[in-house]
Amino acid sequence: MNDHISMTAPSIVLVEDDAPLRNLTARALREHGYNVRAVATGAELWVLLENEPADLIVLDIMLPGTNGIDLLRRLRQTRDTPVIFISARGGEGDRVVGLELGADDYLSKPFGTRELIARIGAVLRRHGAPVNGDPQPSGNQLQFQGWRLSTARRELRSPSGAIVDLTGAEFDLLSVFLGQPQRVIGRERLIELSRTRLADSSDRSVDVLVSRLRRKLSTTGGAAPIKTVRGVGYMFAAEVTRH
């Protein structure tokens, strides 16, 4: 069986202990529209997968503690989530072992982000998952309660058709909510996904942004669909459709 297949943005877990490379790769994937969770160790990987499954895992072989080969071996005992190995060791031995254990692809470092994105797209298509970057109808618009958000134009329109002015941080945070509707998202996760826009990466900065979004989404008289989950984070409670 496949792990969860997202109906909106595909969910990717990146496991890479090199912090600069991890941040660079995660940012590139997010800019391409993927929902990315990035961690440095296998222990962190298991925590993520217990909380929420993934559509694909990008897994470094050389990790502190349990290496990528052993992680894949354990993963395949319970899941068939697609896995792309990345490694500075491009030898045939590692490649063969990884593929024999069930890895879907193998990419040697250094690699370009365009190549990684292409490999991810190819693997997701083979597994029947949606692929960001494929042609989308009507400009890739997300709709909820009459509101329309265009990711291509970075534009939000109210149910009356009026353009609503959003800052870059507000737009990015709303995009995160629309990509994971009706799911509880912790503050730390929101910070991670919106980090490129948050000058002050803290729980308070997220709370301020949510408060501002609520005010702007309440201009038509109805309550904003961003709900507070006490002690955890927030949830976007409205149904979201992509057009």
Buried (B, 14 or more C-beta within 10 A) or exposed (E): EEBEBBEBBBBBBBBBBBEEBBBEBBBBBBEBBBBBBBBBBBEBBBEBBEEBBBBBBBBBBBBEEBBBBBBBBBBBEEBEBBBBBBBEEEEEEBBEBBEEBBBBBBBBBEBEBEEBBEBBBEBBEEBEBBBBEEEBEEEBBBBBBEBBBBBEEEBBBBEEEEEBEBEEBBBBBBBBBBBBBEEBBBBEBBBBBBBEBBEEBEEEBBBBBBEBBBEBBEEBEEEBBBBEEEEEBBBBBBEBEBE
